[in-house]
Amino acid sequence: MQQHKQSKTIEHHEAAPAQRIGHAFAQASREGRCVLIPYLMCGFPSVEQSLAAILAAIEGGADLIELGLPFSDPLADGATIQHASHQALEHGINITACLSIARQVAAHSSVPLILMGYYNPVLAYGVQRFCREAAAAGACGLIIPDLPPEEAGPLLEAAHEQGLALIFLVPPTTPDERIASIVRVAAQEPRGFIYCVSLSGVTGARDRLPPHLQSFIARVRRQSAPYDLPLAVGFGVSRPEHVAEIARYADGAVVGSALVHLLERHAADGEAQRAAVRDYIRSLRACTVRQP
Ligand SMILES: O=P(O)(O)OC[C@@H](O)[C@@H](O)c1c[nH]c2ccccc12
């Protein structure tokens, strides 16, 4: 039995979608840069515009994509993403619609897709059903911001069965021993990365990165380095110089609200919107290169 289980596990790892996440980080590292991870809300400003925006972000050089599932009570989100969530829900966007968008993106691109959503809708949909359908739609990982590792057992098991990584958040106030326990869970194969939350607060574009960001990342790195687990930074990242700073000491930068807001500004003109997304991502991607 053990032998059979062992071979099944190995086979799983070879085909695990999550491995594409590690490959994206490794490729960027070989190129001397951090990865760029745009976040977009499924169905915002509309299904068609969100799909076009995702493809434009990929054309602009996104290394991975975070796809947001709208939720009625996005407690970790600021005004920009709360508004996008509300609008997407108004358009009837649900998990099925999000999986359809993921499938269409995966049909056009091999860029790893990470589904980002709150736990309640996933629980209501069915944890195993969600993981099975997310993997079938081409997703490589999941971020469930309101699910701490100690409560993540059932989802972690269902995700790993489908070869999906479950990516956990580490806020800047997290004590070292808590970081160590989160890293231990996050490092289990098939693995993704650690999402380092740059600031204490909600999502939303900021003008400046927090002054203590580098020392926070160094603190997480002390726990993650033995596992060789990549660190991505999100929250507030909006300018090319933010990405340039993050590239110096982290492995990835996540940009959400600034991009979602840009979509909103160009919602009236699809062509202008796609060009604006592509050019914005290009400007950020140019700064992912580590300066010597
Ligand atoms: O919007 P910002 O400040 O650029 O932060 C990224 C964030 O949008 C994205 O990663 C995200 C969207 N919703 C979330 C909820 C919790 C944690 C992270 C997120």
The ligand as an SDF file (V2000), in Angstrom:
LIG
                    3D

 19 20  0  0  0  0  0  0  0  0999 V2000
   -4.6030   46.1120   -3.8680 O   0  0  0  0  0  0  0  0  0  0  0  0
   -3.1580   46.1710   -3.4420 P   0  0  0  0  0  0  0  0  0  0  0  0
   -2.9330   47.1890   -2.3240 O   0  0  0  0  0  0  0  0  0  0  0  0
   -2.2270   46.3250   -4.6250 O   0  0  0  0  0  0  0  0  0  0  0  0
   -2.8220   44.7310   -2.7950 O   0  0  0  0  0  0  0  0  0  0  0  0
   -2.8500   43.5220   -3.6040 C   0  0  0  0  0  0  0  0  0  0  0  0
   -4.2150   42.9360   -3.4020 C   0  0  0  0  0  0  0  0  0  0  0  0
   -5.1430   43.7170   -4.1270 O   0  0  0  0  0  0  0  0  0  0  0  0
   -4.4370   41.4850   -3.8370 C   0  0  0  0  0  0  0  0  0  0  0  0
   -3.3370   40.6590   -3.5750 O   0  0  0  0  0  0  0  0  0  0  0  0
   -5.6580   41.1260   -3.0530 C   0  0  0  0  0  0  0  0  0  0  0  0
   -6.9270   41.4050   -3.4470 C   0  0  0  0  0  0  0  0  0  0  0  0
   -7.8020   41.0730   -2.4400 N   0  0  0  0  0  0  0  0  0  0  0  0
   -7.0890   40.6430   -1.3590 C   0  0  0  0  0  0  0  0  0  0  0  0
   -7.5110   40.2570   -0.0990 C   0  0  0  0  0  0  0  0  0  0  0  0
   -6.5430   39.9010    0.8530 C   0  0  0  0  0  0  0  0  0  0  0  0
   -5.1600   39.8970    0.4990 C   0  0  0  0  0  0  0  0  0  0  0  0
   -4.7380   40.2830   -0.8040 C   0  0  0  0  0  0  0  0  0  0  0  0
   -5.7100   40.6720   -1.7000 C   0  0  0  0  0  0  0  0  0  0  0  0
  1  2  2  0
  2  3  1  0
  2  4  1  0
  2  5  1  0
  5  6  1  0
  6  7  1  0
  7  8  1  0
  7  9  1  0
  9 10  1  0
  9 11  1  0
 11 12  2  0
 11 19  1  0
 12 13  1  0
 13 14  1  0
 14 15  1  0
 14 19  2  0
 15 16  2  0
 16 17  1  0
 17 18  2  0
 18 19  1  0
M  END
$$$$
